[in-house]
Amino acid sequence: MKVISFMRDGFELVPIEVELSLSPGLPQITFLGLPDAVIRESVGRIKSALRHQGFELPGARQVLVQLRPMHLRKSSRGLDLAVASALLWEMGQLPKPVGETPPRVYGELTLKGEILRPDDLEDLPTEFGSAGVLTGPGGPLGFPVLAVQQLRDLQSPIWVEPRGDEDSLVRPSLPDLRLNAASAEAAAVIAAGEHSALLAGPPGTGKSTVADLIHGLLPPPAAGAFALAKRIHRARGEPLRWRPLVKPHHSVTSLAMTGGSVPPQPGEITRAHSGLMILDEFLEFDPAVQESLREPLETGGIRLARAGQVRQYPARFLLVATTNLCPCGRYLPGRDELCRCTRARKANYLARLRGPFVDRFHALLFTPRWGDSFDVDVSEIRQRVDAAVEYRVRTRGQLHPNTTLGEDEVRKGLTAFQQKHLLPMGGLSRRRSLALLRVARTFADLDASDEIRNEHLEKATEITFRSFRELERVDA
């Protein structure tokens, strides 16, 4: 007798085949296929449940339960019901289900034979449960459910229709705060285009304030990406009602950031999928942690290999980091008189802000240049962001943020004159050039402009090119 059940693989459930066979031997249940301790313990629960429900155990026959794929270690909370039901069907104590495909069964058993729905059944991708899953009673899920109260009711399950998409998002409330025009525009362009950004400057200039504000300014997530993010957080016992916000401490290890263990488990990078990661005091993070972010920022995923097992986890998120520019924290390009550090100390410190990883940031913004006139309410910034996203979707049918645009897509909004005369000619890598064009496209969306105008290119050049060049002028 074969049934389909499910095992835990990282943050979701995946199907496994449960094959049960009776053979002469000692009356015991034996699992094959690398089961964990929880699965092996189910033997006692299954025997007790069958007896209390009035069913017979096989006499002088051994019950072999094969779990496929055989080469993977298996952990599952719902094999109790799968094995018990397969045993009853195989022994003929209950008629076998009709149909060509094996039934899908997932549930916990009490010692008296009552069936419980495991909490993690909600982590099952909808496509795996589309034919209906036999389990315990409970509310509707994203796929059909055949609900059964106890083992003796296996022949009369109650069909529970899948729920709609009524799970409502709860957008974070905005603080009662006003920003100056420059910082408001910086927050708007980062949130509307989801551009990775580094906010740099002395303490007290608003770096952390703007970084934290971005989370409430982000537009609603794409349905598919958010459903995956919910499964990731539900596996860790973290209910999610809005896009994730992950703020690792600067003492975090690279293993905690990327993920580890055997089998490989997702880390902070995957927790941030579809949301925002903030690295406060960026230069205090271990260089190995910084380097671990390079692949996810480029590809939107992370590949983990541990003890011969390989997992690919999603990791597409917005990264916003904050930092000082020197050990004393007062340095700002063009304002040497404020800093008490020697030129050599500044150069050594800023050397950590150069290289392949820093090139992943689309924008570098110097916070002291934002000014002191606080006359923009944060609710106005959110309205601008929402309007820009709505404009992008309505006019171009573009559902993904501008940070993912390819070069051919983003150059459509440029004239030949702009491409030839207004883009920086020297010291511009392909990645930096693409970042400039993507940010310019977002400035245009904020102005509801189909074309990328000259002023949009100028604003983008300032924060994606000139600001990075300013750091390079500090020589030891």
Buried (B, 14 or more C-beta within 10 A) or exposed (E): BBBBBBBBBBBBBBBBBBBBBBEEEEEEBBBEBBBBEBBEEBBEBBBBBBBBBEBEBBEEBBBBBBBBEEEBEBBBBBBBBBBBBBBBBBBEBBEEBEEEEBBBBBBBBBEEBBBBBBEBBBBBBEEBBEBBBBBBBBEBBBBBBBBBBBBBBBEEBEEBEBEEEEEEEEBBEBEEEBBBEBBBBBBBBBBBBBBBBBBBBBEEBBBBBBBBBBBBBBBEBBEEBBBBBBBBBBBEEEEBEBBBBBBBEEEBBBEBBBBBEEBBBBBBBBBBBBBBBBBBBBBEBBEEBBEBBBBBBEEBBBBBEBEEEEBEBBBBBBBBBBBBBBBBBBBBBEEEEEBEBEEEBBBBBBEBBEEEBBBBBBBBBBBBBBEEEBEBBBEBBBEBBBBBBEBBEEEBEBEEBBBEBEEEBBBEBBEEEBEEEBBBEEEBEEEBBBBBBBBBBBBBBBBEBEEBBBEBBEBBBBBBBEBBBBBEEBEE
